[in-house]
Amino acid sequence: MTASGPLTPISPPGTRTTGDRDGGRSVAGRMLAVLDAFDASHRSLSLTALARRAGLPLATAHRLVASLTRWGALERDATGAYHIGLRLWEVATLSPRGVGVREAALPFMEDLYEATHENVQLAVRDGLEVVYVELISGHSAVQVRTRVGSRWPLHATGVGLVLLAYGPPRLYERVCARPLRRYTELTIQDPHRLRATLAEVRRTGIAVSDRQITMDGLSIAAPVRGPGGEVVASLSVVVPAAEGRAPGLVPAVRVAAHGISRTLAAALGQDPVAEASGR
């Protein structure tokens, strides 16, 4: 990696200097607020818009944006608008939960795509959401609303149902502590129905999300296990709901997910299936 300049120094914990805090937030907190101002709907922002979305005074935003731009976390285009910089992508590739799983999964995802010519997706859990870390799409495949880096709730997607079913014991309660968002008339919104669905996922090892995000898509997902047998990701294929292909694709999705699991376990010489069955 290369950098064009250092970040503005941050005071050690327990110290406070003039201008180090704004509205109770540390310098680090304010820098993160600037980065958090960007999302899928706001990929390009003016300085004024950045300050407003980050909840910062314009002068403070200007100083932080300048520092982030020098480091490469932000980039400025010819119009003066700011975008997320390539340096952040370089740092993000060091994440073992995302990129490590992605590297192991890609050959199997490509095989699954060649066998189906449909959308193949890989996701991990972050809190109460799934984050898509890889996606292979076909020109003639059903349109999906996901993209690499996008976040979706656990209850409404095939990969999310897998990660919720095999998540920590209290995860279900945390998800159901707030209303389950509705995307279509078939989206699961009843906690009791969700509980029954999760039990079925654990029984079969497969999740089917039928027209829960869009009325034309159906997702078949399977768990990807880490070296210790824990579920670390989920693999899915999304097909047109009207074609009735789901039952025939279950074995292919299961085999691909199992192949990724074995690849992840190979470095430690462990069998993820054996580890999981011993729980």
Rosetta blueprint (number, residue, H / E / L):
1 M L
2 T L
3 A L
4 S L
5 G L
6 P L
7 L L
8 T L
9 P L
10 I L
11 S L
12 P L
13 P L
14 G L
15 T L
16 R L
17 T L
18 T L
19 G L
20 D L
21 R L
22 D E
23 G L
24 G L
25 R E
26 S L
27 V H
28 A H
29 G H
30 R H
31 M H
32 L H
33 A H
34 V H
35 L H
36 D H
37 A L
38 F L
39 D E
40 A L
41 S L
42 H E
43 R L
44 S L
45 L E
46 S L
47 L H
48 T H
49 A H
50 L H
51 A H
52 R H
53 R H
54 A H
55 G L
56 L L
57 P L
58 L H
59 A H
60 T H
61 A H
62 H H
63 R H
64 L H
65 V H
66 A H
67 S H
68 L H
69 T H
70 R H
71 W H
72 G L
73 A L
74 L E
75 E E
76 R E
77 D L
78 A L
79 T L
80 G L
81 A L
82 Y E
83 H E
84 I E
85 G L
86 L H
87 R H
88 L H
89 W H
90 E H
91 V H
92 A H
93 T L
94 L L
95 S L
96 P H
97 R H
98 G H
99 V H
100 G H
101 V H
102 R H
103 E H
104 A H
105 A H
106 L H
107 P H
108 F H
109 M H
110 E H
111 D H
112 L H
113 Y H
114 E H
115 A H
116 T H
117 H L
118 E L
119 N E
120 V E
121 Q E
122 L E
123 A E
124 V E
125 R E
126 D E
127 G L
128 L L
129 E E
130 V E
131 V E
132 Y E
133 V E
134 E E
135 L E
136 I E
137 S L
138 G L
139 H L
140 S L
141 A L
142 V L
143 Q L
144 V L
145 R L
146 T L
147 R L
148 V L
149 G L
150 S L
151 R E
152 W E
153 P E
154 L H
155 H H
156 A H
157 T L
158 G H
159 V H
160 G H
161 L H
162 V H
163 L H
164 L H
165 A H
166 Y L
167 G L
168 P L
169 P L
170 R L
171 L H
172 Y H
173 E H
174 R H
175 V H
176 C H
177 A L
178 R L
179 P L
180 L L
181 R L
182 R L
183 Y L
184 T L
185 E L
186 L L
187 T L
188 I L
189 Q L
190 D L
191 P H
192 H H
193 R H
194 L H
195 R H
196 A H
197 T H
198 L H
199 A H
200 E H
201 V H
202 R H
203 R H
204 T H
205 G L
206 I L
207 A E
208 V E
209 S E
210 D E
211 R L
212 Q L
213 I L
214 T L
215 M L
216 D L
217 G E
218 L E
219 S E
220 I E
221 A E
222 A E
223 P E
224 V E
225 R E
226 G L
227 P L
228 G L
229 G L
230 E L
231 V E
232 V E
233 A E
234 S E
235 L E
236 S E
237 V E
238 V E
239 V E
240 P E
241 A H
242 A H
243 E H
244 G L
245 R L
246 A H
247 P H
248 G H
249 L H
250 V H
251 P H
252 A H
253 V H
254 R H
255 V H
256 A H
257 A H
258 H H
259 G H
260 I H
261 S H
262 R H
263 T H
264 L H
265 A H
266 A H
267 A L
268 L L
269 G L
270 Q L
271 D L
272 P H
273 V H
274 A H
275 E H
276 A H
277 S H
278 G L
279 R L
